[in-house]
Amino acid sequence: MKTNKKAIQIVAILFFIIVLVCIFPIPRKIDKIVPAFEWQNGNANYQKQTQIKIKGIYKDYLFRRDTFKGTICIDGYDYTSDGTHELRPFTFFNNDAHLQYMDKKTFYFKSLGTIYRNPNWDKTLICVYKELEGRREWSEDDGIIISAPATTREEAMKVVDNIKQYDGWISRIKWK
């Protein structure tokens, strides 16, 4: 009788732990500066070394979409780091999310682009939006991309190759 009672207690505790893991996220603090390479698809002459500073809390859920709250600052995009705009917390859909910065004075949003990452978030790809017919969007023909970590176009393409494994849309683009 004692053995059955003990077994029931162990099963109940294990069940409780499994439920907790399924419901609550695994928070991960991120604080890193990563060398990045900005380039243009289809234009080998456009290339620039930069860096991305990521600081915040990444929440990894088992049965929900992952979230991030914090800052992502990119050299060359002043509004991401000059204190005038604030990054909206975002949710990853598959492995991508939209980077939107809110102007602290006017409360208008400025969309930087779409961020893609692999599951460990050690590879990052940002497709930077530009004005196209009154909308901000990215063009696969001549869009600007920021790859990290990378310091050359070859390393940037390796980041793309890594991200392709996790995102079907990225794998369909003709990268040049």
Backbone as JSON, one array per atom type, in Angstrom:
{
  "sequence": "MKTNKKAIQIVAILFFIIVLVCIFPIPRKIDKIVPAFEWQNGNANYQKQTQIKIKGIYKDYLFRRDTFKGTICIDGYDYTSDGTHELRPFTFFNNDAHLQYMDKKTFYFKSLGTIYRNPNWDKTLICVYKELEGRREWSEDDGIIISAPATTREEAMKVVDNIKQYDGWISRIKWK",
  "N": [[0.82, -1.19, 0.0], [1.96, 1.25, 0.79], [3.83, 1.51, -1.2], [2.29, 1.87, -3.53], [1.1, 4.32, -2.91], [3.3, 6.0, -2.78], [4.2, 5.76, -5.41], [2.06, 6.93, -6.78], [2.29, 9.55, -5.82], [4.77, 10.27, -6.93], [4.2, 10.1, -9.69], [2.23, 12.1, -9.8], [3.73, 14.37, -9.12], [5.58, 14.41, -11.26], [3.78, 14.78, -13.39], [2.79, 17.33, -12.73], [5.15, 18.85, -13.03], [5.61, 18.5, -15.79], [3.34, 19.77, -16.83], [3.87, 22.4, -15.97], [6.21, 22.98, -17.43], [5.16, 22.92, -20.0], [3.36, 25.06, -20.01], [4.6, 27.41, -18.97], [7.14, 29.74, -20.0], [10.6, 29.35, -20.99], [12.71, 31.56, -19.89], [15.27, 33.54, -21.36], [18.05, 35.43, -20.9], [19.42, 37.87, -22.98], [22.29, 39.45, -24.01], [24.24, 40.84, -26.05], [26.75, 41.81, -28.43], [27.07, 41.78, -31.81], [29.06, 41.23, -34.67], [28.13, 42.44, -37.86], [26.96, 42.27, -41.28], [26.0, 44.33, -43.82], [24.22, 44.18, -46.81], [23.22, 44.15, -50.3], [20.8, 42.42, -52.08], [21.53, 41.06, -55.2], [23.3, 43.09, -55.88], [26.51, 43.35, -55.88], [28.24, 45.39, -55.26], [27.24, 46.88, -53.17], [27.97, 46.93, -49.93], [28.56, 46.73, -46.46], [30.16, 46.91, -43.35], [28.88, 46.41, -40.1], [27.25, 46.47, -36.88], [25.24, 44.62, -34.53], [23.41, 45.17, -31.64], [22.02, 43.33, -29.17], [19.78, 43.2, -26.57], [17.92, 41.97, -23.95], [15.0, 40.07, -22.94], [14.37, 36.88, -23.97], [11.78, 34.73, -24.5], [11.17, 31.41, -24.51], [8.79, 29.32, -25.54], [7.08, 26.19, -25.2], [4.66, 25.29, -26.4], [3.66, 27.57, -27.54], [4.08, 30.66, -29.34], [7.34, 32.06, -29.48], [8.7, 34.91, -27.68], [10.1, 38.26, -27.56], [11.45, 40.85, -25.63], [12.92, 43.89, -25.37], [15.88, 45.53, -26.52], [17.06, 46.13, -29.81], [19.66, 47.26, -31.41], [21.05, 48.78, -34.23], [23.91, 49.66, -35.88], [24.09, 52.52, -37.91], [21.42, 52.81, -38.27], [20.03, 55.09, -36.82], [17.71, 55.68, -35.27], [17.22, 53.33, -33.94], [18.81, 53.34, -31.74], [19.15, 55.87, -30.6], [17.51, 56.8, -28.6], [15.13, 58.05, -29.26], [13.21, 56.4, -30.24], [11.44, 53.38, -29.47], [11.77, 49.89, -29.28], [9.14, 47.77, -30.11], [7.85, 45.13, -28.15], [7.98, 41.8, -29.43], [6.55, 38.95, -31.16], [7.62, 35.83, -32.31], [6.8, 34.39, -35.38], [6.89, 31.32, -36.5], [10.09, 31.42, -37.33], [10.47, 34.12, -37.56], [9.97, 37.7, -37.19], [8.45, 40.97, -37.02], [10.22, 43.97, -36.88], [9.45, 46.71, -35.13], [9.6, 50.08, -34.35], [8.67, 52.46, -31.99], [8.0, 55.88, -32.1], [8.77, 57.95, -29.49], [7.68, 60.45, -28.99], [5.62, 61.04, -30.89], [4.25, 58.71, -31.05], [4.03, 57.22, -33.34], [4.66, 54.43, -35.46], [7.59, 52.94, -36.79], [8.61, 50.73, -39.14], [11.31, 48.67, -39.25], [12.09, 46.27, -40.46], [12.02, 42.73, -41.24], [12.95, 40.29, -38.95], [14.87, 37.38, -38.87], [15.78, 34.31, -37.36], [17.82, 31.59, -36.19], [16.99, 28.65, -34.19], [18.67, 28.76, -31.86], [19.32, 31.35, -31.76], [21.81, 32.28, -32.6], [22.44, 32.99, -35.08], [21.45, 35.58, -37.2], [19.23, 37.32, -39.34], [18.25, 40.15, -41.06], [15.83, 41.57, -43.0], [15.67, 44.53, -44.48], [13.22, 47.0, -44.65], [12.0, 49.15, -47.3], [10.63, 52.14, -48.8], [8.04, 51.4, -50.93], [5.86, 52.1, -53.34], [4.27, 53.67, -51.56], [4.19, 52.05, -49.33], [5.99, 50.33, -46.73], [8.17, 47.88, -47.42], [9.94, 44.82, -48.28], [12.07, 44.01, -50.97], [12.74, 41.22, -52.9], [14.33, 41.32, -55.11], [16.15, 43.5, -54.99], [16.62, 44.02, -52.31], [17.76, 45.22, -49.08], [19.87, 43.59, -46.79], [20.76, 42.48, -43.55], [23.15, 40.56, -42.12], [24.14, 38.45, -39.47], [26.22, 36.56, -37.3], [28.66, 38.21, -39.21], [31.27, 39.36, -41.36], [31.96, 39.59, -43.93], [30.73, 39.28, -47.33], [30.59, 36.6, -48.08], [30.5, 35.27, -45.59], [28.09, 36.35, -44.77], [26.34, 35.16, -46.58], [26.54, 32.54, -45.7], [25.19, 32.73, -43.3], [22.63, 33.2, -44.31], [22.23, 30.72, -45.58], [22.13, 29.08, -43.32], [19.82, 30.04, -42.0], [17.9, 29.41, -43.9], [17.24, 26.76, -43.44], [15.32, 26.85, -41.49], [13.26, 28.49, -42.28], [10.82, 28.64, -44.65], [10.13, 30.67, -46.5], [12.46, 32.23, -46.81], [14.09, 30.31, -47.98], [13.09, 30.16, -50.54], [13.86, 32.38, -51.94], [15.88, 33.89, -54.47], [19.05, 34.23, -53.89], [21.58, 36.51, -54.48]],
  "CA": [[0.0, 0.0, 0.0], [2.85, 2.4, 0.82], [4.49, 1.6, -2.5], [1.32, 2.46, -4.45], [0.92, 5.72, -2.53], [4.53, 6.68, -3.17], [4.2, 5.78, -6.88], [1.06, 7.93, -7.17], [2.88, 10.85, -5.53], [5.82, 10.53, -7.93], [3.51, 10.37, -10.95], [1.57, 13.4, -9.67], [4.77, 15.39, -9.18], [6.06, 14.44, -12.64], [2.71, 15.38, -14.19], [2.8, 18.75, -12.4], [6.34, 19.43, -13.65], [5.38, 18.51, -17.23], [2.37, 20.83, -17.09], [4.56, 23.68, -15.8], [7.11, 23.17, -18.57], [4.34, 23.17, -21.19], [2.64, 26.33, -19.91], [5.46, 28.55, -18.71], [8.28, 29.82, -20.91], [11.96, 29.3, -20.48], [13.26, 32.88, -20.22], [16.71, 33.57, -21.59], [18.56, 36.8, -20.98], [20.35, 38.06, -24.09], [23.05, 40.7, -23.95], [25.4, 40.59, -26.9], [27.08, 42.67, -29.56], [27.44, 40.84, -32.86], [29.46, 41.86, -35.94], [27.12, 42.18, -38.9], [27.32, 42.7, -42.63], [24.84, 44.83, -44.55], [24.44, 43.99, -48.24], [22.02, 44.25, -51.13], [20.61, 41.27, -52.96], [21.67, 41.41, -56.6], [24.25, 44.18, -56.08], [27.75, 42.98, -55.17], [28.97, 46.61, -54.87], [26.7, 47.42, -51.91], [28.34, 46.13, -48.77], [28.97, 47.59, -45.36], [30.28, 46.24, -42.05], [28.12, 47.08, -39.05], [27.08, 45.58, -35.73], [23.91, 44.57, -33.92], [23.42, 45.02, -30.18], [20.75, 42.73, -28.73], [19.7, 43.14, -25.12], [16.55, 41.8, -23.52], [14.56, 38.76, -22.47], [13.78, 36.02, -24.98], [11.0, 33.69, -23.84], [11.03, 30.22, -25.35], [7.63, 28.54, -25.13], [7.01, 24.88, -25.82], [3.47, 25.17, -27.24], [3.22, 28.89, -27.98], [5.11, 31.38, -30.09], [8.36, 32.7, -28.65], [8.6, 36.36, -27.63], [11.28, 39.02, -27.18], [11.23, 42.21, -25.14], [14.23, 44.49, -25.1], [16.36, 46.45, -27.54], [17.91, 45.68, -30.9], [20.25, 48.47, -31.98], [21.85, 48.49, -35.42], [24.7, 50.8, -36.33], [23.63, 53.03, -39.2], [19.98, 53.07, -38.15], [20.12, 55.86, -35.58], [16.5, 55.63, -34.44], [17.21, 52.11, -33.13], [19.66, 53.46, -30.55], [19.36, 57.24, -30.12], [16.59, 57.11, -27.51], [13.89, 58.67, -29.73], [12.27, 55.32, -30.58], [11.49, 52.2, -28.6], [11.39, 48.66, -29.97], [7.95, 47.09, -29.59], [8.04, 43.68, -27.91], [7.44, 41.07, -30.58], [6.34, 37.51, -31.13], [8.12, 35.15, -33.5], [5.92, 33.48, -36.11], [7.91, 30.39, -36.97], [11.38, 31.96, -36.9], [10.6, 35.51, -37.98], [9.13, 38.69, -36.52], [8.6, 42.32, -37.54], [10.85, 44.93, -35.98], [8.76, 48.0, -35.18], [10.07, 51.04, -33.36], [7.68, 53.5, -31.75], [8.51, 57.21, -31.79], [8.32, 58.25, -28.12], [6.95, 61.72, -28.97], [4.41, 61.03, -31.71], [3.67, 57.36, -30.92], [3.96, 56.56, -34.64], [5.56, 53.28, -35.59], [8.45, 52.83, -37.96], [9.0, 49.34, -39.33], [12.66, 48.51, -39.78], [12.12, 45.12, -41.36], [11.69, 41.43, -40.65], [14.11, 39.61, -38.39], [14.85, 35.92, -38.9], [16.83, 33.75, -36.52], [17.75, 30.14, -36.0], [16.45, 28.39, -32.85], [19.58, 29.18, -30.78], [19.51, 32.78, -31.96], [23.21, 32.63, -32.8], [22.47, 33.51, -36.45], [20.36, 36.55, -37.37], [19.1, 37.91, -40.67], [17.23, 41.2, -41.06], [15.48, 42.11, -44.31], [15.34, 45.93, -44.18], [12.16, 47.55, -45.49], [12.14, 50.45, -47.93], [9.36, 52.64, -49.33], [7.64, 50.89, -52.24], [4.47, 52.45, -53.65], [3.58, 54.16, -50.37], [4.26, 51.08, -48.23], [7.33, 49.88, -46.39], [8.29, 46.44, -47.6], [11.24, 44.35, -48.73], [12.08, 43.48, -52.33], [13.74, 40.15, -53.04], [15.21, 41.63, -56.24], [17.23, 44.42, -54.63], [16.45, 44.37, -50.91], [18.91, 45.33, -48.17], [19.88, 42.51, -45.8], [21.81, 42.54, -42.53], [23.44, 39.2, -41.66], [25.03, 38.43, -38.3], [27.51, 37.26, -37.33], [29.33, 38.2, -40.51], [32.09, 40.52, -41.68], [32.13, 39.57, -45.39], [29.55, 38.81, -48.05], [30.6, 35.14, -48.02], [29.98, 34.9, -44.27], [26.67, 36.74, -44.76], [25.6, 34.12, -47.31], [26.49, 31.36, -44.83], [24.08, 32.98, -42.36], [21.4, 32.95, -45.1], [22.11, 29.26, -45.75], [21.71, 28.52, -42.04], [18.43, 30.45, -41.74], [17.05, 28.71, -44.87], [16.79, 25.49, -42.86], [14.24, 27.08, -40.53], [12.22, 29.36, -42.8], [10.51, 28.3, -46.03], [10.13, 31.84, -47.36], [13.86, 32.56, -47.07], [14.68, 29.31, -48.87], [12.57, 30.33, -51.91], [14.43, 33.59, -52.57], [17.11, 33.71, -55.24], [20.06, 35.08, -53.27], [22.65, 36.8, -55.44]],
  "C": [[0.86, 1.26, 0.0], [3.53, 2.6, -0.52], [3.56, 2.25, -3.52], [1.15, 3.95, -4.17], [2.13, 6.55, -2.98], [4.59, 6.81, -4.71], [3.22, 6.83, -7.39], [1.6, 9.33, -6.93], [3.95, 11.22, -6.57], [5.2, 10.86, -9.28], [2.85, 11.74, -10.92], [2.59, 14.53, -9.77], [5.32, 15.53, -10.6], [5.04, 15.09, -13.57], [2.68, 16.89, -13.98], [3.99, 19.46, -13.06], [6.16, 19.53, -15.16], [4.4, 19.61, -17.61], [3.03, 22.21, -16.97], [5.46, 23.97, -17.0], [6.33, 23.51, -19.83], [3.7, 24.55, -21.18], [3.58, 27.53, -19.8], [6.68, 28.54, -19.63], [9.6, 29.59, -20.19], [12.58, 30.64, -20.87], [14.78, 32.79, -20.38], [17.13, 35.02, -21.75], [19.58, 36.86, -22.11], [20.99, 39.43, -23.94], [24.32, 40.49, -24.77], [25.53, 41.64, -28.0], [27.67, 41.75, -30.62], [27.9, 41.6, -34.1], [28.46, 41.47, -37.03], [27.6, 42.75, -40.23], [26.04, 43.09, -43.35], [25.15, 44.76, -46.05], [23.13, 44.07, -48.98], [21.95, 43.05, -52.06], [20.7, 41.73, -54.41], [22.66, 42.52, -56.89], [25.5, 43.91, -55.25], [28.53, 44.2, -54.71], [28.47, 47.21, -53.56], [27.07, 46.48, -50.78], [28.93, 47.03, -47.7], [29.07, 46.75, -44.08], [29.55, 47.07, -41.01], [28.09, 46.17, -37.83], [25.67, 45.7, -35.18], [24.09, 44.35, -32.42], [22.04, 44.51, -29.76], [20.79, 42.62, -27.21], [18.24, 43.02, -24.72], [16.28, 40.39, -23.04], [13.85, 38.04, -23.62], [13.06, 34.9, -24.23], [10.69, 32.58, -24.82], [9.9, 29.37, -24.79], [7.63, 27.19, -25.84], [5.84, 24.78, -26.8], [2.88, 26.51, -27.66], [4.36, 29.54, -28.76], [6.06, 32.08, -29.13], [8.24, 34.21, -28.73], [9.95, 36.98, -27.26], [10.85, 40.41, -26.73], [12.59, 42.76, -24.76], [14.59, 45.47, -26.19], [17.18, 45.69, -28.58], [18.38, 46.95, -31.59], [21.18, 48.08, -33.12], [22.58, 49.76, -35.82], [24.26, 51.22, -37.72], [22.15, 53.31, -39.25], [19.78, 53.77, -36.8], [18.9, 55.73, -34.68], [16.42, 54.35, -33.61], [17.99, 52.27, -31.83], [19.77, 54.86, -29.98], [18.39, 57.67, -29.03], [15.29, 57.75, -27.95], [12.81, 57.64, -30.02], [12.48, 54.14, -29.63], [11.01, 50.98, -29.38], [10.16, 48.05, -29.31], [8.31, 45.65, -29.28], [7.38, 42.92, -29.05], [7.37, 39.58, -30.34], [6.87, 36.92, -32.43], [7.03, 34.27, -34.08], [6.85, 32.56, -36.88], [9.26, 30.92, -36.46], [11.58, 33.4, -37.32], [9.62, 36.4, -37.21], [9.39, 40.06, -37.16], [9.21, 43.21, -36.47], [10.18, 46.28, -36.16], [9.23, 48.86, -34.03], [9.05, 52.16, -33.24], [8.38, 54.81, -31.4], [7.92, 57.62, -30.43], [7.52, 59.55, -28.04], [5.61, 61.63, -29.69], [3.62, 59.73, -31.6], [3.41, 56.7, -32.27], [4.98, 55.43, -34.69], [6.35, 53.36, -36.88], [8.91, 51.39, -38.04], [10.38, 49.28, -39.95], [12.71, 47.38, -40.8], [11.68, 43.86, -40.64], [12.98, 40.78, -40.18], [13.86, 38.1, -38.45], [15.98, 35.43, -38.01], [16.7, 32.24, -36.49], [17.32, 29.88, -34.55], [17.36, 28.82, -31.69], [19.82, 30.68, -30.76], [20.99, 33.14, -31.99], [23.46, 33.07, -34.24], [21.23, 34.39, -36.63], [20.41, 37.12, -38.78], [17.98, 38.95, -40.58], [17.04, 41.68, -42.5], [14.92, 43.51, -44.07], [14.32, 46.45, -45.18], [12.6, 48.87, -46.13], [10.77, 50.86, -48.46], [9.14, 52.1, -50.74], [6.16, 51.19, -52.43], [3.67, 52.83, -52.4], [3.57, 53.21, -49.19], [5.72, 50.78, -47.94], [7.35, 48.37, -46.51], [9.67, 46.11, -48.15], [11.09, 43.75, -50.12], [13.14, 42.4, -52.44], [14.67, 40.39, -54.22], [16.4, 42.49, -55.84], [17.15, 44.87, -53.16], [17.76, 44.41, -50.13], [18.76, 44.26, -47.09], [21.01, 42.79, -44.82], [21.95, 41.12, -42.0], [24.4, 39.27, -40.48], [25.09, 37.01, -37.75], [28.15, 37.12, -38.71], [30.15, 39.48, -40.66], [32.37, 40.61, -43.18], [30.84, 39.09, -46.03], [29.46, 37.29, -48.01], [30.06, 34.65, -46.68], [28.49, 35.23, -44.17], [25.83, 35.7, -45.48], [25.54, 32.81, -46.51], [25.39, 31.51, -43.78], [22.76, 32.72, -43.07], [21.18, 31.45, -45.23], [21.65, 28.59, -44.46], [20.24, 28.82, -41.77], [17.47, 29.73, -42.68], [16.48, 27.41, -44.3], [15.54, 25.66, -42.01], [13.1, 27.93, -41.07], [12.01, 29.09, -44.28], [10.55, 29.48, -46.97], [11.55, 32.22, -47.76], [14.47, 31.58, -48.07], [14.21, 29.46, -50.32], [13.18, 31.51, -52.66], [15.69, 33.22, -53.34], [18.13, 34.71, -54.69], [21.22, 35.26, -54.24], [23.68, 37.72, -54.82]]
}
